[in-house]
Protein backbone atom coordinates (compact mmCIF):
# COMPACT_ATOMS: atom_id res chain seq x y z
CA UNK A 1 0.00 0.00 0.00
CA UNK A 2 1.23 3.35 -0.92
CA UNK A 3 0.86 6.19 1.46
CA UNK A 4 -0.36 9.43 0.15
CA UNK A 5 1.91 12.33 0.78
CA UNK A 6 0.33 15.44 2.12
CA UNK A 7 0.93 18.29 -0.21
CA UNK A 8 1.95 21.51 1.47
CA UNK A 9 -0.87 23.98 1.73
CA UNK A 10 -0.29 27.28 0.07
CA UNK A 11 -1.82 30.29 1.79
CA UNK A 12 -4.30 32.23 -0.30
CA UNK A 13 -2.85 35.15 -2.14
CA UNK A 14 -3.13 38.47 -0.33
CA UNK A 15 -4.18 41.31 -2.59
CA UNK A 16 -1.47 43.87 -3.07
CA UNK A 17 -1.97 47.23 -1.41
CA UNK A 18 -3.40 49.83 -3.70
CA UNK A 19 -0.92 52.67 -4.07
CA UNK A 20 -2.10 55.99 -2.67
CA UNK A 21 -2.27 58.83 -5.07
CA UNK A 22 -0.90 62.26 -4.24
CA UNK A 23 -4.41 63.75 -4.20
CA UNK A 24 -5.60 61.48 -1.36
CA UNK A 25 -4.95 62.97 2.09
CA UNK A 26 -3.37 60.77 4.70
CA UNK A 27 -6.05 60.70 7.41
CA UNK A 28 -6.53 58.27 10.25
CA UNK A 29 -9.48 55.93 10.07
CA UNK A 30 -12.54 57.23 11.85
CA UNK A 31 -12.64 55.45 15.15
CA UNK A 32 -14.94 55.13 18.08
CA UNK A 33 -16.13 58.57 19.31
CA UNK A 34 -15.20 57.52 22.85
CA UNK A 35 -11.62 56.92 21.69
CA UNK A 36 -11.50 60.34 20.04
CA UNK A 37 -12.84 61.91 23.23
CA UNK A 38 -10.23 60.07 25.31
CA UNK A 39 -7.43 61.19 23.00
CA UNK A 40 -8.58 64.82 23.14
CA UNK A 41 -9.06 64.76 26.92
CA UNK A 42 -5.66 63.23 27.51
CA UNK A 43 -4.00 65.74 25.18
CA UNK A 44 -5.59 68.61 27.14
CA UNK A 45 -4.52 67.02 30.42
CA UNK A 46 -0.97 66.68 29.12
CA UNK A 47 -0.77 70.29 27.91
CA UNK A 48 -2.14 71.69 31.15
CA UNK A 49 -0.44 69.55 33.78
CA UNK A 50 2.67 67.78 32.47
CA UNK A 51 5.22 70.24 33.86
CA UNK A 52 3.41 70.43 37.22
CA UNK A 53 3.36 66.62 37.49
CA UNK A 54 7.04 66.47 36.56
CA UNK A 55 7.91 68.97 39.30
CA UNK A 56 5.74 67.03 41.75
CA UNK A 57 7.66 63.83 40.99
CA UNK A 58 10.98 65.67 41.44
CA UNK A 59 9.91 67.17 44.77
CA UNK A 60 8.67 63.79 46.02
CA UNK A 61 12.12 62.34 45.35
CA UNK A 62 11.71 60.32 42.16
CA UNK A 63 15.04 59.44 40.61
CA UNK A 64 13.45 59.26 37.16
CA UNK A 65 10.58 61.75 37.23
CA UNK A 66 9.99 61.65 33.47
CA UNK A 67 9.31 57.92 33.54
CA UNK A 68 7.07 58.25 36.59
CA UNK A 69 4.94 60.91 34.90
CA UNK A 70 4.85 58.99 31.62
CA UNK A 71 3.63 55.90 33.48
CA UNK A 72 0.98 57.99 35.25
CA UNK A 73 -0.31 59.30 31.92
CA UNK A 74 -0.32 55.77 30.52
CA UNK A 75 -2.36 54.51 33.47
CA UNK A 76 -4.93 57.28 33.15
CA UNK A 77 -5.11 56.60 29.40
CA UNK A 78 -5.96 52.96 30.07
CA UNK A 79 -8.57 53.80 32.70
CA UNK A 80 -10.10 56.85 30.99
CA UNK A 81 -13.44 55.17 30.24
CA UNK A 82 -13.82 54.10 33.86
CA UNK A 83 -13.37 57.61 35.24
CA UNK A 84 -16.61 58.64 36.89
CA UNK A 85 -15.86 62.32 36.48
CA UNK A 86 -13.52 63.51 33.74
CA UNK A 87 -13.01 66.72 35.71
CA UNK A 88 -11.36 64.61 38.42
CA UNK A 89 -8.68 63.40 36.00
CA UNK A 90 -6.14 65.88 37.38
CA UNK A 91 -6.64 64.59 40.93
CA UNK A 92 -6.37 61.01 39.69
CA UNK A 93 -3.18 61.87 37.82
CA UNK A 94 -1.68 63.58 40.87
CA UNK A 95 -2.55 60.58 43.06
CA UNK A 96 -1.00 58.23 40.52
CA UNK A 97 2.23 60.25 40.42
CA UNK A 98 2.41 60.11 44.23
CA UNK A 99 1.81 56.35 44.29
CA UNK A 100 4.27 55.59 41.50
CA UNK A 101 6.96 57.74 43.13
CA UNK A 102 6.41 56.01 46.45
CA UNK A 103 6.63 52.57 44.80
CA UNK A 104 9.77 53.59 42.90
CA UNK A 105 11.47 54.81 46.08
CA UNK A 106 10.58 51.57 47.88
CA UNK A 107 11.89 49.53 44.96
CA UNK A 108 15.18 51.44 44.99
CA UNK A 109 15.53 51.01 48.76
CA UNK A 110 15.10 47.25 48.43
CA UNK A 111 17.49 47.12 45.48
CA UNK A 112 20.12 49.11 47.38
CA UNK A 113 19.90 46.76 50.35
CA UNK A 114 20.77 43.85 48.12
CA UNK A 115 23.72 45.40 46.32
CA UNK A 116 27.22 44.61 47.49
CA UNK A 117 28.55 48.16 47.39
CA UNK A 118 25.70 50.57 48.06
CA UNK A 119 26.42 54.11 46.93
CA UNK A 120 25.94 56.84 49.53
CA UNK A 121 26.10 59.64 47.00
CA UNK A 122 23.05 60.29 44.83
CA UNK A 123 23.68 62.06 41.55
CA UNK A 124 20.91 64.39 40.42
CA UNK A 125 19.82 64.15 36.81
CA UNK A 126 20.16 67.09 34.46
CA UNK A 127 16.38 67.53 34.51
CA UNK A 128 16.34 67.77 38.30
CA UNK A 129 19.15 70.29 38.29
CA UNK A 130 17.48 72.42 35.63
CA UNK A 131 14.23 72.52 37.59
CA UNK A 132 15.84 73.69 40.79
CA UNK A 133 17.46 77.06 41.32
CA UNK A 134 20.42 77.45 43.65
CA UNK A 135 18.37 79.02 46.43
CA UNK A 136 16.02 76.04 46.42
CA UNK A 137 18.68 73.35 46.68
CA UNK A 138 19.14 73.70 50.43
CA UNK A 139 15.40 73.39 50.98
CA UNK A 140 15.13 70.43 48.62
CA UNK A 141 18.03 68.66 50.33
CA UNK A 142 16.32 69.12 53.70
CA UNK A 143 13.03 67.96 52.20
CA UNK A 144 14.67 64.82 50.81
CA UNK A 145 15.81 63.87 54.32
CA UNK A 146 12.21 63.67 55.58
CA UNK A 147 10.28 60.38 55.67
CA UNK A 148 8.31 59.80 52.46
CA UNK A 149 4.84 60.43 53.94
CA UNK A 150 5.90 63.71 55.57
CA UNK A 151 7.55 64.84 52.35
CA UNK A 152 4.44 63.98 50.31
CA UNK A 153 2.12 65.80 52.71
CA UNK A 154 4.28 68.93 52.69
CA UNK A 155 4.70 69.02 48.92
CA UNK A 156 1.00 68.48 48.27
CA UNK A 157 -0.02 71.07 50.87
CA UNK A 158 2.52 73.85 50.37
CA UNK A 159 3.64 73.42 46.79
CA UNK A 160 0.35 72.42 45.17
CA UNK A 161 -1.85 74.20 47.72
CA UNK A 162 -4.22 71.27 48.14
CA UNK A 163 -6.73 71.03 50.97
CA UNK A 164 -6.52 68.28 53.58
CA UNK A 165 -9.27 66.25 51.93
CA UNK A 166 -7.52 66.37 48.56
CA UNK A 167 -4.21 65.42 50.15
CA UNK A 168 -5.86 62.52 51.97
CA UNK A 169 -7.34 61.28 48.68
CA UNK A 170 -4.02 61.61 46.85
CA UNK A 171 -2.06 59.80 49.57
CA UNK A 172 -4.77 57.26 50.43
CA UNK A 173 -4.86 58.17 54.14
CA UNK A 174 -7.25 59.92 56.55
CA UNK A 175 -7.42 63.70 57.08
CA UNK A 176 -6.10 63.22 60.63
CA UNK A 177 -3.04 61.43 59.28
CA UNK A 178 -2.50 64.29 56.83
CA UNK A 179 -2.45 66.75 59.74
CA UNK A 180 -0.02 64.55 61.66
CA UNK A 181 2.38 64.09 58.73
CA UNK A 182 2.24 67.79 57.85
CA UNK A 183 2.93 68.93 61.42
CA UNK A 184 5.78 66.47 61.91
CA UNK A 185 7.23 67.31 58.51
CA UNK A 186 7.22 71.06 59.19
CA UNK A 187 8.84 70.53 62.59
CA UNK A 188 11.57 68.30 61.12
CA UNK A 189 12.10 70.62 58.16
CA UNK A 190 12.38 73.67 60.42
CA UNK A 191 14.89 71.87 62.61
CA UNK A 192 16.94 70.77 59.61
CA UNK A 193 16.95 74.24 58.06
CA UNK A 194 18.01 75.89 61.33
CA UNK A 195 20.82 73.38 61.75
CA UNK A 196 22.21 74.35 58.32
CA UNK A 197 22.33 78.09 59.08
C-alpha positions, 0 to 999 in steps of 0.5 A: 500500500502506498501512502499518500503524501500530504501536499503543502498547503499554500496560503491564499494570495493576499491582494497587493496594497493599492498605491495611494495617489498624491491627491488622497490625504493621509487621514486616520481611520474614523474610530470610536467617538469615545476613543476620540474623546479620550485622546482629546481629553488626555491631550488637554490634560498633558498640555495643562499639567505635564510640567506640574506633574514632573515637578511634583515627581521631582519634589517627592524624590523620584530618581526618574521623574519623566518615567514616573509621569509617563507611566501615570499618563499611561495609566490614566489613558488605560482607565479613561473610560472608567473615570466617573468624572472627567473633571477629576482626572487631574486629581487622579493623575496627581494621586497616581504620580504620588503612588508611583513615586512612592513605589519607585522609592521603595523599589530602589531602597530594596534594590540598594539593600541587596547590592554589594557596594551601596552608593551613599552619594546620589547624583541628580539628573540634568532635569532635576538640576534644571528645575531647581534654582540654587536658592532652592537646593538647600530646601530640597536637600532638607526635604529629601531627608524627611520620611516619604509620607511627611515629604508627600504631605508637605509638597501636596499642601505647600507646593500644590496648595491642596486642601486636607481632603484632597491630600488625603485622597491623593495619599490614600490616608485619613485627614487626621493622618495628613495633619499629623504628617504635615505637622511632623514634617514642618517641625523636622524641616524647620529643625533641619533648616536651622541646623544648616544656618 
